[in-house]
């Protein structure tokens, strides 16, 4: 079941759910807005295809850039961003990262395929940002570009995968 503002605030107050930093205005009716950080990861130039195998590592094909000014996201381009906020979920909460409609209507996709936030996850959230518009979009650090919708899980689980405690895109 989706947590509403009241339930989110209770979870935050109890300390079971942590969002750091958090401005209270980020908590909406049934989600928490998250902010684009100041680092992005951009695909390196190359012609050779990237093998899609278990051992594939996105870091081998991308480079980190500082988002000190606007970044021009070209039509069809996909990059990685990272949230300013660290999100720590208890074992019985999970979530989905979603774009905000104001930016989706301009062609900005925030999470292309892996929007699920596992129970027990603790870290900043990497965003798979794509431009599906017919013209370039400018990304700016510090903008609330997405939201996390939280759900109560039946049972408990704790994510212990390779992206636990991530701090870079």
N, C-alpha and C positions, 0 to 999 in steps of 0.2 A: 504494500500500500504506500502511496506517495505521502511524504511528510509535508504538512502545511506549515505556514509561518509559526504558528503557536507551538507545534511539535518541534520544529527546528530550533526555536529559541530555548525550549526546555532542554533539548539535547546539548546545546551550546552552554547553557547555564550550569548544567550538571558536570560539564567537562568531558563527557563521553564523546562528543563531536567537537573537533577543534578546527578552526579556520584562522590562520595567522598570516598576515594581519587581517582584521575584519572591521569594517565600518558598519555599524548597525543598519545603515541605509541599503546595504548590499542584500539583505534578507528580504525576499519578496513574498508574495502570497503562497508559493509552493516551490521555491528554489532560492539559491544563493548566487548572485552575480560574481563572476571571477574576472580578474584583470590581466591583460596581456603584459607580461614582463618585458625586460629590456634586452633579452637575448633571443635570437632566432637561429634556426639551422636551415641552410639553403642547399639545394642539390648542386653538386659540383658538375661542371661541364664534362661531357664525355659522349662518345658515340656507342661504345660497347654496351650491350644489354646487361642489366643487373640480374644475376641469378636469384630466383625466388626459391631458396632452400632453407632448411632449419638453421643453418649456420649464418645466414645472411644478417648483416649488422648495418643498420642505416648510417652509422657513424663512418663507415668506410666510403660512403658515397656523398657525404654532405660536409659542410663547413659551418662553424658557428660564427655569427656576426653579431655585433652589438647594435641594438636598435636605439641609437642616440638621436636619430631624426626619423622622419617618415621613411618607410620602406615601400617601394613601388612593387605591388604584387600584380604581375601581368596576367591577362586572361589565360586560363588553363594551368597556371603555375600552382604548385603545392609546396609549402614550407612547413617547418615545425616552429611553434612558439611554445612558451611556457608561462604558466600563471605566476603572478606575484605571490599569491596565497598558497601556503602549505595546507593541505587538507588531510586530516587524520580521522578515519572512520573507525567506530567500534566494530566488533565482530558480527553484529546483527544489523548493520546498515550498509547499503551499497548505493551506487548512484549512476546517473547517466549525464555526461557532458552534452550540452545542447547549445546551439547558437542562439543569439538574440534576434528576434524577428526584424528589428530595425535595420540590422546589418545583413541578414539573410535576404531581405528584399532588395538589397543592392548587389547581391551575388556573392557574398562572403559566406563560405562554408567553414565551420569551425572544427568539426570532427568528422572526417570522411568515413572511417570504418570502425575505429576502436574506441567508442565513446563510453564503454562500461568501466566504472570505477569499482574495483573489487572490495568486498568487506575487509576491514582491517588495513586498508591501504593507508599509507602515511607518506606524503610527499607532494611536491608541486605537480601539477597536471600538464603533461605535454599535449599540445593542440596540433592537430593535423589541419592546417589552414589552407584552403583552396579558393581560387577565384573562378567562379563559373559565370561571371558577367562578361559582356562583350567589350569591356573597357577596363583599363587598369584601376586598381584600388590602392589607396595609401593607408598603410598600417602605422599606428602610433602606439608606443608603449604607454601604459597607464590607463588605457581605455577598457571599460568593462565589456569585453567582446563575447563572453559566453556565460552560461549558468550551469550549475549542477543541480539536478533534480535528485532528491534522496528518497530511498525506499527502504522499508523495513524488511529484512530477510527472514524467512522461516528457518530457524536453526542458526548456527554460528559458523563462521569460517574466517580465516585470516590469510590474506595474500602474503606470500613469501617469495614472489617471483623476482625476476631480474630488474624490474623498474621500481621496486620498493625504495623509498627515500630518494627518489630522483630529484635533482636540483638543476638540471640543465636540459635544454631541448634535445 
